[in-house]
Amino acid sequence: MKVAAITGGGQGIGRAIAHRFAEAGYAVSIADPDTQAGREVAAALAERRAKALFVRTDVGRDADIRRWVARTVKELGVPDVLVNNAGIGRSVPFLKLRPRDFDRVIAVNLRGTFRCSQEVARHMVRRGRGGSIVNISSTRAFMSEPGTEAYTASKGGIVALTHGMAVSLGPQGIRVNAIAPGWIETAEWKKASQAKEPRHSKADREQHPVGRVGTPPDIAEACFYVAHAGFMTGQTVTVDGGMTVKMIYE
Ligand SMILES: NC(=O)c1ccc[n+]([C@@H]2O[C@H](COP(=O)([O-])OP(=O)(O)OC[C@H]3O[C@@H](n4cnc5c(N)ncnc54)[C@H](O)[C@@H]3O)[C@@H](O)[C@H]2O)c1
């Protein structure tokens, strides 16, 4: 049985990614600091007869990452796919952004992606069958609103880390790609106590050439594709309903 390891798999996009890989027959390992969310996903997958493991994990902490990866390898096997999805944001006016808040965003989003990849890749290399890493960046790696410097820097870093790791790990049969999602509505994919019906205005929908805001399964599908696209590595694929190619003149 193939194994997919997914960070931030408790809610939102990560939860949909966990379901997508489980539907395809993967055993799924979820790293998330939210125990309620992680247990809910593991239970939902088990109900569908999928093999699932949840380990409470903060990807900003090395000891947590090592424990998650060790338990995954022991209980499910070496991951064939790692999805670095965990991410946090801070919207703070640039002149008020505290260095420690900047550092925390980088520690979770960028350093967490690096460290999870390193820990999992070591096992992939030792096993000798290669593997696939998918990093979740953002269209904010390429464009910004005011006050989002920590987040955009982390997401831009992920794009560069993706091609860096693709070149380094290619000879070991490990492909590394990234998805850059646009606006993805996660309200329905939160843990039960927080899930709610999303609401979007006509303007929200119409700023997307496809005529709607994105959903977590939209990203899960793209993620599943790049994880299996054997001639693709080092790439960042934008999945945003066309939002970033639409010019706005007002
Ligand atoms: N939703 C969007 O519009 C959007 C757009 C572009 C990129 N993204 C990216 O997609 C990813 C998922 O975002 P989402 O909108 O589903 O978020 P979300 O907040 O709905 O879910 C994130 C999950 O990650 C977990 N998490 C938070 N901190 C963590 C940590 N330190 N270690 C491990 N897990 C942690 C949370 O507990 C939660 O379960 C993020 O990397 C985000 O930056 C989201």
The ligand as an SDF file (V2000), in Angstrom:
LIG
                    3D

 44 48  0  0  0  0  0  0  0  0999 V2000
   -7.1170   29.0840    1.4290 N   0  0  0  0  0  0  0  0  0  0  0  0
   -6.5020   29.8070    0.5220 C   0  0  0  0  0  0  0  0  0  0  0  0
   -7.0970   30.7040   -0.1180 O   0  0  0  0  0  0  0  0  0  0  0  0
   -5.0470   29.5610    0.2110 C   0  0  0  0  0  0  0  0  0  0  0  0
   -4.4890   30.2040   -0.8970 C   0  0  0  0  0  0  0  0  0  0  0  0
   -3.1580   29.9870   -1.2160 C   0  0  0  0  0  0  0  0  0  0  0  0
   -2.3890   29.1350   -0.4400 C   0  0  0  0  0  0  0  0  0  0  0  0
   -2.9500   28.5240    0.6390 N   0  0  0  0  0  0  0  0  0  0  0  0
   -2.0840   27.6400    1.4110 C   0  0  0  0  0  0  0  0  0  0  0  0
   -2.6800   26.3720    1.5190 O   0  0  0  0  0  0  0  0  0  0  0  0
   -2.2750   25.7610    2.7430 C   0  0  0  0  0  0  0  0  0  0  0  0
   -3.5050   25.3360    3.5330 C   0  0  0  0  0  0  0  0  0  0  0  0
   -4.2650   26.5020    3.7950 O   0  0  0  0  0  0  0  0  0  0  0  0
   -5.7800   26.4390    4.2610 P   0  0  0  0  0  0  0  0  0  0  0  0
   -6.4330   27.6600    3.7200 O   0  0  0  0  0  0  0  0  0  0  0  0
   -6.3480   25.1020    4.0050 O   0  0  0  0  0  0  0  0  0  0  0  0
   -5.5750   26.6750    5.8320 O   0  0  0  0  0  0  0  0  0  0  0  0
   -6.4930   26.2500    7.0770 P   0  0  0  0  0  0  0  0  0  0  0  0
   -6.1630   27.2640    8.1250 O   0  0  0  0  0  0  0  0  0  0  0  0
   -7.8910   26.0370    6.6600 O   0  0  0  0  0  0  0  0  0  0  0  0
   -5.8870   24.8480    7.5100 O   0  0  0  0  0  0  0  0  0  0  0  0
   -4.5370   24.7570    7.8540 C   0  0  0  0  0  0  0  0  0  0  0  0
   -4.2780   23.5220    8.6670 C   0  0  0  0  0  0  0  0  0  0  0  0
   -2.8720   23.5450    8.9850 O   0  0  0  0  0  0  0  0  0  0  0  0
   -2.7210   23.3240   10.3670 C   0  0  0  0  0  0  0  0  0  0  0  0
   -1.5140   23.9970   10.8730 N   0  0  0  0  0  0  0  0  0  0  0  0
   -1.4010   25.2830   11.3200 C   0  0  0  0  0  0  0  0  0  0  0  0
   -0.1770   25.4810   11.8330 N   0  0  0  0  0  0  0  0  0  0  0  0
    0.4980   24.3060   11.7020 C   0  0  0  0  0  0  0  0  0  0  0  0
    1.7820   23.8630   12.0940 C   0  0  0  0  0  0  0  0  0  0  0  0
    2.6320   24.6920   12.7240 N   0  0  0  0  0  0  0  0  0  0  0  0
    2.1450   22.5750   11.8310 N   0  0  0  0  0  0  0  0  0  0  0  0
    1.2940   21.7290   11.2010 C   0  0  0  0  0  0  0  0  0  0  0  0
    0.0450   22.0920   10.8160 N   0  0  0  0  0  0  0  0  0  0  0  0
   -0.3480   23.3590   11.0690 C   0  0  0  0  0  0  0  0  0  0  0  0
   -3.9810   23.9040   11.0070 C   0  0  0  0  0  0  0  0  0  0  0  0
   -4.2150   23.3720   12.2970 O   0  0  0  0  0  0  0  0  0  0  0  0
   -5.0330   23.5140    9.9900 C   0  0  0  0  0  0  0  0  0  0  0  0
   -5.5770   22.2390   10.2730 O   0  0  0  0  0  0  0  0  0  0  0  0
   -1.4200   26.7930    3.4710 C   0  0  0  0  0  0  0  0  0  0  0  0
   -0.0550   26.5440    3.2000 O   0  0  0  0  0  0  0  0  0  0  0  0
   -1.8450   28.0930    2.8440 C   0  0  0  0  0  0  0  0  0  0  0  0
   -0.8470   29.0730    2.9250 O   0  0  0  0  0  0  0  0  0  0  0  0
   -4.2480   28.7140    0.9840 C   0  0  0  0  0  0  0  0  0  0  0  0
  1  2  1  0
  2  3  2  0
  2  4  1  0
  4  5  1  0
  4 44  2  0
  5  6  2  0
  6  7  1  0
  7  8  2  0
  8  9  1  0
  8 44  1  0
  9 10  1  0
  9 42  1  0
 10 11  1  0
 11 12  1  0
 11 40  1  0
 12 13  1  0
 13 14  1  0
 14 15  2  0
 14 16  1  0
 14 17  1  0
 17 18  1  0
 18 19  2  0
 18 20  1  0
 18 21  1  0
 21 22  1  0
 22 23  1  0
 23 24  1  0
 23 38  1  0
 24 25  1  0
 25 26  1  0
 25 36  1  0
 26 27  1  0
 26 35  1  0
 27 28  2  0
 28 29  1  0
 29 30  1  0
 29 35  2  0
 30 31  1  0
 30 32  2  0
 32 33  1  0
 33 34  2  0
 34 35  1  0
 36 37  1  0
 36 38  1  0
 38 39  1  0
 40 41  1  0
 40 42  1  0
 42 43  1  0
M  CHG  2   8   1  16  -1
M  END
$$$$
